[in-house]
Amino acid sequence: MTTPILLGSAALVVIIGLLLFRAIPAIQAYSTYRGRRLVKCPETQQTAAVDVATRKAASTAFWGNSTLQLDQCSRWPERQNCGQECLQQIETDPDNCLVWNIVSRWYEGQGCALCHKHFGRLKHLDHPPALMDADHRTTEWKDFRSEELPGVFATYQPVCWDCHVTETFRREHPELVVYRDRGSQSHV
């Protein structure tokens, strides 16, 4: 009676070990390719925002032959039947085309256009920084379409969350804002 239990337990351990051995590449593929990415469309040479089909990448990695496929593209549905040659850019350097990393690198080391506080590496749980246009109107970077970001970064200035909230309040409720001239205050 103990021999069949022992053999069954050993077989179960081997099966679980094999599943874990196969699961590790699948988990790595899923975590590597999740998230929106910016690529240069081979057809138009313009920036396109794409999402990789991460479940498919993970399932094919589980079986040993990782295959990438697009799940979404900013050029779809018009060009949905393209050859998806842009996937080579993602396979070559998956971290550098991730929108979050592009945004974080752009902000890092810059100073807020209003208070001059320097930005560090962005964290997902922090309040999102904003951008200020030539008219001094602030907008969160997340409010732009991903494929617009390279052009936006060329023409907008970085603004911290605190200044963005302050400027938004001033814009939306000017009747509640009091402007004081600091030079004319008397000290008693």
Secondary structure, DSSP 8 states (H G I E B T S, - for coil): -HHHHHHHHHHHHHHHHHHHHHHHHHHHHHHHH-S-EEEE-TTT-SEEEEEE-HHHHHHHHHTT-----EEEETTTTTTTTS--TTHHHHHH-TTTTBHHHHHHHHHTT-B-TTT--B--S--TTS---EEE-TT--EEEGGGS-GGGHHHHHHH-EEE-HHHHHHHHHHHH-GGG-----GGG----
